[in-house]
Amino acid sequence: MIPTVWLASYPKSGNTWFRILVANLWSKLDTPIDINQIHSTDSIASGRNPFDRQTLIDSALLTDDEIDRLRPAAYAYAAAGNTLADPDDPCFPVRFVKVHDAYTRNDLGEAVMGGAAGAAGAILFVRDPRDVAASFAHHMRCPIDVAIDRMADADFCFATATDRIDRQFRQRLLSWSGFMRSWLDQRDIPVHLVRYEDLLTDTAATASAALAFAGIAPDPVRLDQAIAFASIGELQRQEAQHGFREAPRDVRGFFRRGVAGGWRDELNPDQIARIERDHGPMMDRLGYDRSTATTEQRL
Amino acid sequence: MFSYRVSGLAVASEVDLPGLIPGDPDRAPEVTIRNAPVPCALDDAEMVGPTWQRAGDRFLLRVPDIARFLLEDGRSIAFEAENGADPQDVAVFLSGTVFGVLLHQRNQIVLHASAVLVGGRAVLFCGASGAGKSTLAAALGEHGYPLIADDQCAIEIGDDSIPMIQADGRQLRLWEKSISELGLAGRRGDAMRNRLLKFYVQPATASDRPVPIGAVYALTEIRDPEEPGIEQPNIVDATKLLAANAYRPMLIHRFAQRDVYFRGGTTIAATSGIFRLKRRLGFDGLPATIAMLRGHWAQIGLAEAAS
């Protein structure tokens, strides 16, 4: 049985980049894989279609809370290999599944992600929240201040519309800090932390460590090639040419800048101060320096 | 007893099932639905899923806090409500999900699709929940194409190798947003569940006889800058596409239906045509999609060229 490993992240923190990197690593082609054909990793855990297929139930007729009660069993079923075409001959060494849900419990007290039955572990991608804010605003087509509000909102969820169907289930993200805390502090499954900035600075070493956590020791030459095939330039080129199906509708430039520290020229001082005030303790915990720390102390 | 006709089958039910068309009470039922004790598990289950179990010709499905359903041999459905569930909620799952599983159990080809009548033939639109099947069928209804089925399409291939679809005459099932965008508030019926903004909607016109299939389209969403269009995959890919759009593809394996879908797929691809309809999702693009479809229907001989 191949292990299932969650790729957990608050949005815009390198999750998709890592998935494309892995897809290139496992590809047998000597050209970059099509970003719209990432078959080597499962689609997002909150996807409605896989759930309906496995449970047989028309989830469009269930409430969000009813769905959350069934999600643990659906994840455990998939983690047991039941969704693979041939469990004895899986095409890939690990079943990676992207997640934007915080690690929360349903109204029965069960971990929505299924606890230890849902996955063997999680790779948690984190990024400087000041960079997340600018990227998240672009992603949601809202002003940066609104993105900052949402990152501070403990009740923030994706896919909450009730007058239409969404292809994804409601996902509770909590606040940015709450998201990180929920995954870091849960004790059901081991977590490996990947900082976006480290993935940028030393992609090979950071990706190797994450893959080692998942039990994979990639060939260094193939890894270097996969890194080149998943470069921001290549991802932007493909998106410009064919679009990216995982991007929100009407958002151009899912692969926007791919840099660290962009907040210095994208955020105004008030915005920077607000994020550092909202998330200071978690920034400290994750090793992100606060630029306004001294100012706050003076006040 | 209530009598209905679902996907061509005579159904006798102890409970009222909103959204289905009435059947002939004098016709011997092929499927019976009754309120009876249903076990929580099957003793001799050989397959166990997150919400279901199979033991030979018995299939147990549980929708937690709604009901447990026991399907036997494709001919009878017993249900037991859980925790005092609203009978209307039980009925919604009976007439949708449970009946879809039953059609698989009966070894029928059943697609997750809506269908409308074009030039005397059925045109099917397949896709997962949220792909836009019902909205497209509803929009075509406003252009004078009668509704044949919504959500599930049971296909039969007769001795003459002509694929037919049993008219279902079901009502449309639309979300509030679609109803308002399409201007169908006047024909809006009851909510499917009292806590959901998804409603039964009376179609403009409906067809109630079995008709041959004219074309099957798999709905595919594209993003900018990809161009909308209609593609015809080769017969092998078309067959795979059909199986992927079964009502519940996993049941093809669980009920050993691979051959049925493979043979059905090759026949449908050869006689009716299986296509990929690539378009942007959203209400703004509906007129362009309908224009594209009309052009295609003229091209494949389903309808005269649009004037």
Interface residues (C-beta under 8 A of the other chain):
Chain A: R48 N49 D52 R53 Q54 T55 L56 I57 D58 S59 A60 L61 L62 T63 E66 R69 L70 A73 A74 A76 Y77 N82 A161 T162 D163 R164 I165 D166 R167 A240 Q241 H242 G243 F244 R245 A247 R249 R252
Chain B: G49 P50 T51 W52 L61 V63 P64 D65 V92 F93 G96 T97 G100 V101 A128 S129 G130 W175 E176 K177 S178 M192 R193 R195 L196 L197 K198 E221 I222 R223 D224 P225 E226 R248 P249 M250 L251 R280 L281 G282
